Amino acid sequence: MSNPLISFLWVIIPFLIMLGFLIFVHEFGHFITAKIFKVKVLAFSFGFGPWLVHKKVGETEYGIKPFPIGGSVRLLGDPSEPDEETGKPLTPEDEKRALFAQAAWKKLIIFGAGSAMNVLIAFMIAPSVYWIGIEKSYFDVAEARVGAILPDSPADRAGIKPGDLVLAVGGRKVKNFQQMMTTEMLNPGKEMAYELRRGDSVLIKKIKLAASKEEDAGYSGIFIPGIAPLVGKTLAGGPADKAGIKPDDKVLSIAGQPVLYWHEMTGLIQQSQGKAIALEVQRANQKLTLSLTPEYRAEEKRYLIGVEQKIPNVFVKYGFVEGLEAGFSDAYYWSGLTIRVASKLLSFQLSRKAISGPVGIAVVTKAAASAGLASFIMLLVIISANLGIINLVPIPPLDGGHILITAIEAVIRRSLNKKVKEIIFQTTFMLMIAFMLLVTFQDLVRFQQPILEWFKELVKSFGIK
């Protein structure tokens, strides 16, 4: 039985290390460019809260604060932060060195430097994932080959056939099955052109993607070939859960028909037409026969038993040059994906369900830390690219908001009224807080199972049944 403190620390420490490092790197970008342009830096700290240790070196206060979730930099004349020195008259020298007095191009660089540092760090550390070696999902390494088609699905109606190799979706090349799935998920309800290789021919097929009700994610009905019928998890309260099917069970047969691959299960479940069927499963060293009744899902027009497949992992490790190429390719892919997601969210083409907040990141961080150093670094790459690019969204108080206001001031050749700026920053800050609370609630619902399991473990460790 695990110690409750250890259990808690196993969740919180990796999360704080990741968040602290990424925010500190971001703030360092603002700090170093401000120093280069001789803007007066009042303070630069690691952590938040009151000072624990601090020392003034020259004109800047350096130190450590108690809450290790990043860092902060205070610049003289930053319009978004209250400044202890703004109530005092500035000397002519300080007037020249205040942020508001700098040329527009300098301010644009200072405001954008934090995001640039996050993206740069993502590219710098990504190759180490492949030098160390990482367990990757089979979806990440398998080509986008069609294994099976869900009957009456968008892909089936478009004439896609098993064996087709998907080369591109919507004009965007796909290198593996996961990239194809991600592109589908980001485009629910949209018609997409699929470039396919069938034998020696290259074909273009148009598919209008369906949308999953739970996640508002698009799907085509294409299955990957050759995946063993292993259960990854069951839907709480679903037919499989009620029948007693467990994660890692291997499905051997459905209604007496042998099952060799996961995609074969779909057709056999549809044949039941909602009648009770027998599933033979292998669990460790024993074979079990369980009875269940599939449920009809109207929005997906099919019968389901409430199971997710277990995707096998493949160990990937490269030499220096190959690792460099693979790492840069990953960082580029995740940066581009973040831009696509952000643009779709801002244009309301994608639901807020597609994003996660601190709770979701904490859950995923714990899993990545448990999986090993390479998995933790890969998550660091993904979130660093996300943090850098999302901060460029032109909404105050994000860096992109500062950049937008600076650009407007450069065009109109005068500074916006200070009171107007304060209202803009305060209003958008409150809206962002409200949005983050909404996303946090969404994460609590989405990750309720691992969160509940963790709390159960915590309660048991105290001897409470």
C-alpha positions as CSV (number, residue, x, y, z in Angstrom):
1,M,0.0,0.0,0.0
2,S,1.6,3.2,-1.1
3,N,2.4,6.2,1.2
4,P,-0.1,9.0,0.5
5,L,2.6,11.6,0.5
6,I,4.6,9.7,-2.1
7,S,1.5,9.2,-4.2
8,F,0.8,12.9,-4.1
9,L,4.4,13.9,-4.9
10,W,4.4,11.4,-7.9
11,V,1.7,13.5,-9.4
12,I,2.7,17.0,-8.4
13,I,6.5,17.0,-8.8
14,P,6.8,16.1,-12.5
15,F,4.0,18.6,-13.2
16,L,5.8,21.4,-11.3
17,I,9.2,20.5,-12.9
18,M,7.7,20.7,-16.4
19,L,5.6,23.8,-15.9
20,G,8.3,25.6,-13.9
21,F,10.9,24.9,-16.6
22,L,8.7,26.0,-19.5
23,I,7.5,29.2,-17.9
24,F,11.0,30.1,-16.7
25,V,12.4,29.6,-20.2
26,H,9.6,31.8,-21.6
27,E,10.3,34.6,-19.1
28,F,14.0,34.3,-19.8
29,G,13.3,35.1,-23.4
30,H,11.7,38.4,-22.4
31,F,14.5,39.1,-19.9
32,I,17.5,38.5,-22.2
33,T,16.0,40.6,-25.1
34,A,15.2,43.4,-22.7
35,K,18.8,43.4,-21.5
36,I,20.1,43.4,-25.0
37,F,18.0,46.4,-25.9
38,K,19.0,48.1,-22.6
39,V,15.4,48.2,-21.2
40,K,15.6,48.5,-17.5
41,V,14.8,45.2,-15.9
42,L,13.5,45.7,-12.3
43,A,13.4,42.0,-11.2
44,F,13.9,38.5,-12.5
45,S,12.9,35.6,-10.4
46,F,12.4,31.8,-10.4
47,G,9.0,31.0,-8.9
48,F,6.1,33.1,-7.7
49,G,5.2,34.6,-4.3
50,P,7.3,36.6,-1.8
51,W,11.0,36.5,-2.1
52,L,12.8,33.6,-0.4
53,V,16.3,34.6,-1.4
54,H,17.1,37.7,-3.5
55,K,20.0,40.0,-4.3
56,K,20.2,43.2,-6.3
57,V,22.9,43.1,-8.9
58,G,23.3,46.4,-10.6
59,E,19.7,47.6,-11.3
60,T,18.0,44.2,-11.3
61,E,16.7,42.2,-8.3
62,Y,17.5,38.5,-8.8
63,G,16.1,35.7,-6.6
64,I,14.0,32.7,-5.8
65,K,10.3,32.6,-4.7
66,P,8.5,29.7,-2.9
67,F,6.1,28.5,-5.6
68,P,8.2,26.8,-8.3
69,I,5.8,27.2,-11.2
70,G,7.9,29.2,-13.6
71,G,9.4,32.7,-13.2
72,S,8.6,36.3,-13.8
73,V,10.3,39.4,-15.2
74,R,9.4,43.0,-14.4
75,L,10.3,45.7,-16.9
76,L,10.2,49.4,-16.2
77,G,7.2,50.8,-18.1
78,D,5.4,47.5,-18.8
79,P,1.8,48.6,-19.4
80,S,0.3,45.2,-18.3
81,E,1.8,45.1,-14.8
82,P,1.5,47.4,-11.8
83,D,4.9,48.9,-11.2
84,E,6.2,50.2,-7.9
85,E,8.2,52.8,-9.6
86,T,5.5,54.2,-11.8
87,G,4.3,56.5,-9.0
88,K,7.7,58.2,-8.9
89,P,8.9,60.7,-11.5
90,L,11.3,59.0,-13.9
91,T,14.8,60.3,-14.4
92,P,15.6,61.3,-18.0
93,E,17.8,58.2,-18.2
94,D,15.0,55.9,-17.0
95,E,12.5,57.6,-19.3
96,K,14.6,56.5,-22.3
97,R,15.0,53.0,-20.9
98,A,11.3,52.3,-20.1
99,L,9.6,49.7,-22.2
100,F,6.9,52.2,-23.4
101,A,9.6,54.5,-24.8
102,Q,11.2,51.8,-27.1
103,A,10.9,51.7,-30.8
104,A,8.0,49.4,-32.0
105,W,10.3,46.9,-33.5
106,K,12.2,46.5,-30.2
107,K,9.0,46.0,-28.3
108,L,7.8,43.4,-30.8
109,I,11.0,41.4,-30.4
110,I,10.8,41.6,-26.6
111,F,7.1,40.6,-26.5
112,G,7.7,37.7,-29.0
113,A,11.0,36.4,-27.4
114,G,9.2,34.3,-24.8
115,S,7.3,32.3,-27.4
116,A,10.4,32.1,-29.6
117,M,12.4,30.6,-26.6
118,N,9.7,27.9,-26.0
119,V,9.6,26.9,-29.7
120,L,13.4,26.9,-29.8
121,I,13.7,24.7,-26.7
122,A,11.2,22.3,-28.3
123,F,13.5,21.9,-31.3
124,M,16.6,21.7,-29.2
125,I,15.4,18.9,-26.9
126,A,13.3,16.8,-29.3
127,P,16.2,14.9,-30.8
128,S,17.3,13.6,-27.4
129,V,14.0,11.6,-27.3
130,Y,15.3,9.4,-30.2
131,W,18.9,9.3,-28.9
132,I,17.6,7.9,-25.6
133,G,15.0,5.7,-27.2
134,I,11.2,5.8,-26.7
135,E,8.2,3.5,-26.7
136,K,5.9,5.0,-29.3
137,S,2.4,4.0,-30.2
138,Y,2.2,1.7,-33.2
139,F,-0.1,4.4,-34.8
140,D,2.9,6.8,-34.8
141,V,5.2,4.5,-36.8
142,A,2.7,2.6,-39.0
143,E,2.0,3.9,-42.5
144,A,-1.6,5.2,-43.1
145,R,-2.7,1.9,-44.7
146,V,-6.4,1.1,-44.7
147,G,-7.0,-2.2,-42.9
148,A,-10.8,-2.2,-42.8
149,I,-13.7,0.1,-43.3
150,L,-16.6,0.6,-40.9
151,P,-19.8,-0.3,-42.9
152,D,-21.9,2.7,-44.0
153,S,-19.2,5.0,-42.7
154,P,-17.9,8.1,-44.7
155,A,-15.0,6.2,-46.0
156,D,-17.2,3.3,-47.1
157,R,-19.6,5.6,-48.9
158,A,-16.6,7.3,-50.6
159,G,-15.4,4.1,-52.1
160,I,-12.2,3.7,-50.0
161,K,-11.0,0.1,-50.0
162,P,-8.9,-2.1,-47.6
163,G,-5.2,-1.9,-48.8
164,D,-5.4,1.7,-49.9
165,L,-2.5,3.8,-48.7
166,V,-3.4,7.3,-47.6
167,L,-0.8,9.8,-48.9
168,A,-2.5,13.1,-48.0
169,V,-5.7,14.4,-46.4
170,G,-7.0,17.9,-47.3
171,G,-3.8,18.6,-49.3
172,R,-1.7,17.9,-46.2
173,K,0.7,14.9,-46.4
174,V,0.4,12.2,-43.7
175,K,3.5,10.3,-42.7
176,N,1.8,7.8,-40.4
177,F,-1.6,6.6,-39.3
178,Q,-1.7,8.9,-36.3
179,Q,-1.3,12.0,-38.5
180,M,-4.2,10.9,-40.6
181,M,-6.4,10.3,-37.6
182,T,-5.4,13.7,-36.1
183,T,-6.3,15.5,-39.3
184,E,-9.7,13.8,-39.3
185,M,-10.3,14.7,-35.7
186,L,-9.6,18.3,-36.3
187,N,-12.2,18.5,-39.2
188,P,-15.5,17.1,-38.0
189,G,-18.3,17.5,-40.5
190,K,-15.9,18.8,-43.3
191,E,-15.4,17.3,-46.7
192,M,-11.8,16.4,-47.2
193,A,-9.9,15.2,-50.3
194,Y,-8.0,12.0,-49.6
195,E,-5.0,11.3,-51.9
196,L,-4.6,7.5,-52.1
197,R,-2.3,4.9,-53.7
198,R,-4.2,1.8,-54.9
199,G,-1.8,-0.5,-56.6
200,D,0.1,1.5,-59.2
201,S,-2.6,4.2,-59.4
202,V,-3.0,7.4,-57.4
203,L,-6.6,8.4,-56.7
204,I,-8.4,11.3,-55.1
205,K,-11.5,10.5,-53.1
206,K,-13.6,13.1,-51.2
207,I,-14.9,12.1,-47.8
208,K,-17.3,14.1,-45.7
209,L,-16.1,13.3,-42.2
210,A,-18.6,12.3,-39.5
211,A,-18.4,13.8,-35.9
212,S,-18.1,11.9,-32.6
213,K,-20.7,13.3,-30.2
214,E,-18.5,12.8,-27.1
215,E,-15.4,14.7,-28.3
216,D,-16.7,16.7,-31.3
217,A,-14.0,15.0,-33.3
218,G,-14.1,13.9,-36.9
219,Y,-13.7,10.4,-38.1
220,S,-13.8,8.5,-41.4
221,G,-14.4,4.9,-40.4
222,I,-10.9,3.8,-41.5
223,F,-9.2,1.1,-39.3
224,I,-5.5,0.3,-39.2
225,P,-4.7,-3.3,-40.3
226,G,-3.1,-6.0,-38.2
227,I,-3.9,-4.8,-34.6
228,A,-4.5,-7.6,-32.1
229,P,-7.9,-7.6,-30.4
230,L,-6.6,-6.5,-27.0
231,V,-8.9,-4.4,-24.8
232,G,-7.3,-1.1,-23.6
233,K,-10.2,0.1,-21.4
234,T,-13.9,-0.2,-21.1
235,L,-16.5,2.5,-21.0
236,A,-17.9,2.8,-17.4
237,G,-21.4,1.5,-17.4
238,G,-21.2,0.2,-21.0
239,P,-22.1,-3.4,-22.1
240,A,-18.5,-4.6,-21.9
241,D,-18.0,-3.1,-18.4
242,K,-21.2,-4.7,-17.1
243,A,-20.2,-8.1,-18.6
244,G,-17.0,-8.0,-16.7
245,I,-14.5,-7.4,-19.5
246,K,-11.2,-6.1,-18.2
247,P,-8.3,-4.1,-19.7
248,D,-5.7,-6.5,-21.4
249,D,-8.4,-9.1,-22.1
250,K,-7.8,-10.6,-25.6
251,V,-11.0,-11.2,-27.6
252,L,-10.8,-14.7,-29.1
253,S,-14.2,-15.0,-30.7
254,I,-17.6,-13.2,-30.9
255,A,-20.8,-15.2,-31.3
256,G,-18.6,-18.3,-32.1
257,Q,-16.7,-16.5,-34.9
258,P,-12.9,-16.4,-34.4
259,V,-11.3,-12.9,-34.1
260,L,-7.7,-12.4,-35.2
261,Y,-7.6,-8.6,-35.5
262,W,-9.4,-5.7,-33.8
263,H,-11.1,-4.4,-36.9
264,E,-12.9,-7.7,-37.4
265,M,-14.9,-7.1,-34.2
266,T,-16.9,-4.3,-35.7
267,G,-18.7,-6.3,-38.3
268,L,-19.4,-9.2,-35.9
269,I,-20.9,-6.8,-33.3
270,Q,-23.1,-5.2,-36.1
271,Q,-24.4,-8.6,-37.0
272,S,-25.8,-9.0,-33.6
273,Q,-28.5,-6.4,-34.3
274,G,-28.7,-5.7,-30.6
275,K,-29.2,-9.3,-29.5
276,A,-27.1,-10.8,-26.7
277,I,-23.8,-12.3,-27.9
278,A,-21.1,-14.4,-26.3
279,L,-17.5,-13.1,-26.2
280,E,-14.7,-15.5,-25.6
281,V,-11.7,-13.8,-24.0
282,Q,-8.2,-14.7,-22.9
283,R,-7.3,-13.3,-19.5
284,A,-3.8,-14.2,-18.3
285,N,-3.8,-18.1,-18.4
286,Q,-7.6,-18.6,-18.5
287,K,-10.3,-18.5,-21.2
288,L,-13.6,-16.9,-20.2
289,T,-16.9,-16.7,-22.0
290,L,-18.9,-13.6,-21.2
291,S,-22.4,-12.6,-22.4
292,L,-23.3,-9.0,-23.3
293,T,-25.9,-7.0,-25.4
294,P,-24.5,-4.3,-27.7
295,E,-26.1,-0.9,-27.5
296,Y,-27.2,1.0,-30.6
297,R,-25.6,4.5,-30.9
298,A,-27.9,6.6,-33.1
299,E,-25.4,9.4,-33.8
300,E,-22.8,6.8,-35.1
301,K,-25.5,4.5,-36.7
302,R,-23.9,1.4,-35.2
303,Y,-23.9,-1.0,-32.3
304,L,-21.2,-0.6,-29.7
305,I,-20.1,-2.6,-26.7
306,G,-18.0,0.2,-25.0
307,V,-14.4,-0.9,-25.4
308,E,-11.2,0.8,-26.6
309,Q,-8.5,-1.1,-28.3
310,K,-5.0,-1.4,-26.7
311,I,-2.5,0.0,-29.1
312,P,0.9,-1.8,-29.1
313,N,4.1,0.2,-28.5
314,V,7.2,0.0,-30.6
315,F,10.6,0.9,-29.3
316,V,12.4,3.5,-31.4
317,K,16.0,4.6,-31.1
318,Y,18.2,6.4,-33.6
319,G,21.8,7.5,-34.1
320,F,22.8,11.1,-34.0
321,V,21.8,12.3,-37.5
322,E,18.6,10.2,-37.7
323,G,17.6,11.3,-34.2
324,L,18.2,15.0,-35.2
325,E,16.0,14.6,-38.2
326,A,13.3,12.8,-36.4
327,G,13.3,15.2,-33.4
328,F,13.2,18.3,-35.7
329,S,10.4,16.7,-37.7
330,D,8.4,16.1,-34.4
331,A,8.9,19.6,-33.2
332,Y,7.8,21.0,-36.5
333,Y,4.8,18.8,-36.6
334,W,3.6,19.7,-33.1
335,S,4.2,23.4,-33.7
336,G,2.2,23.2,-36.9
337,L,-0.6,21.2,-35.3
338,T,-0.8,23.8,-32.5
339,I,-1.3,26.6,-35.1
340,R,-4.0,24.6,-36.8
341,V,-5.8,23.8,-33.5
342,A,-5.6,27.5,-32.3
343,S,-6.9,28.8,-35.6
344,K,-9.8,26.4,-35.6
345,L,-10.7,27.2,-32.0
346,L,-10.6,31.0,-32.7
347,S,-12.8,30.5,-35.8
348,F,-15.2,28.2,-33.9
349,Q,-14.5,25.3,-36.3
350,L,-13.4,23.2,-33.3
351,S,-14.9,22.6,-29.9
352,R,-13.2,23.6,-26.7
353,K,-13.3,19.9,-25.9
354,A,-10.2,19.6,-28.1
355,I,-8.0,21.3,-25.5
356,S,-6.9,20.6,-21.9
357,G,-5.9,22.8,-19.0
358,P,-3.7,22.2,-16.0
359,V,-5.6,19.2,-14.7
360,G,-5.4,17.4,-18.0
361,I,-1.7,18.3,-18.3
362,A,-1.0,17.0,-14.8
363,V,-2.7,13.7,-15.5
364,V,-0.8,13.3,-18.8
365,T,2.5,14.4,-17.2
366,K,2.2,11.7,-14.5
367,A,1.7,9.1,-17.1
368,A,4.6,10.4,-19.2
369,A,6.9,10.5,-16.1
370,S,5.9,6.9,-15.2
371,A,6.8,5.8,-18.8
372,G,10.4,7.1,-18.5
373,L,12.6,10.0,-19.3
374,A,12.2,9.9,-23.1
375,S,8.4,10.1,-22.8
376,F,8.6,12.9,-20.3
377,I,10.9,14.8,-22.7
378,M,8.5,14.2,-25.6
379,L,5.6,15.7,-23.6
380,L,7.9,18.6,-22.7
381,V,8.5,19.2,-26.5
382,I,4.7,19.1,-27.2
383,I,3.7,21.5,-24.3
384,S,6.7,23.8,-25.0
385,A,5.6,24.2,-28.6
386,N,2.0,24.7,-27.5
387,L,2.9,27.3,-24.9
388,G,5.1,29.2,-27.3
389,I,2.5,29.4,-30.1
390,I,-0.6,29.8,-27.9
391,N,1.0,32.8,-26.3
392,L,1.1,34.5,-29.7
393,V,-2.7,34.5,-30.1
394,P,-3.5,38.2,-30.4
395,I,-5.6,38.4,-27.2
396,P,-4.4,40.4,-24.2
397,P,-2.9,39.6,-21.7
398,L,-1.1,37.0,-23.9
399,D,2.1,38.1,-25.6
400,G,0.2,38.2,-28.9
401,G,-2.1,40.8,-27.3
402,H,0.9,43.0,-26.5
403,I,2.2,42.5,-30.1
404,L,-1.2,43.4,-31.5
405,I,-1.4,46.6,-29.5
406,T,2.2,47.6,-30.3
407,A,1.4,47.1,-34.0
408,I,-1.7,49.2,-33.8
409,E,0.3,52.0,-32.0
410,A,2.9,51.8,-34.7
411,V,0.3,52.2,-37.5
412,I,-1.6,55.1,-35.8
413,R,1.8,56.6,-34.7
414,R,0.7,57.3,-31.1
415,S,0.2,55.3,-27.8
416,L,-3.2,54.1,-26.9
417,N,-4.8,55.8,-23.8
418,K,-3.4,54.1,-20.6
419,K,-6.9,53.7,-19.2
420,V,-8.1,52.0,-22.4
421,K,-5.2,49.6,-22.1
422,E,-6.0,48.8,-18.5
423,I,-9.7,48.1,-19.3
424,I,-8.6,45.9,-22.2
425,F,-6.2,43.9,-20.1
426,Q,-8.5,43.6,-17.1
427,T,-11.5,42.5,-19.2
428,T,-9.6,39.9,-21.3
429,F,-7.8,38.6,-18.2
430,M,-11.2,37.9,-16.5
431,L,-12.5,36.2,-19.7
432,M,-9.4,34.1,-19.8
433,I,-9.8,33.1,-16.2
434,A,-13.4,32.1,-16.9
435,F,-12.3,30.1,-19.9
436,M,-9.6,28.3,-17.9
437,L,-12.2,27.4,-15.2
438,L,-14.4,26.0,-17.9
439,V,-11.6,23.9,-19.4
440,T,-10.5,22.7,-15.9
441,F,-14.1,21.5,-15.2
442,Q,-14.0,19.8,-18.6
443,D,-10.7,18.1,-17.6
444,L,-12.2,16.9,-14.3
445,V,-15.0,15.3,-16.2
446,R,-12.8,13.8,-19.0
447,F,-10.1,12.5,-16.6
448,Q,-12.5,11.5,-13.8
449,Q,-11.5,7.9,-13.9
450,P,-7.7,8.3,-13.3
451,I,-8.4,11.1,-10.8
452,L,-10.9,9.0,-8.8
453,E,-8.5,6.0,-8.9
454,W,-5.8,8.3,-7.5
455,F,-8.1,9.5,-4.7
456,K,-9.1,5.9,-3.9
457,E,-5.5,5.0,-3.6
458,L,-4.9,8.0,-1.4
459,V,-7.8,7.1,0.9
460,K,-6.8,3.5,1.1
461,S,-3.3,4.5,2.1
462,F,-4.7,6.2,5.2
463,G,-6.4,2.9,6.1
464,I,-9.9,4.1,5.2
465,K,-12.1,1.6,3.4
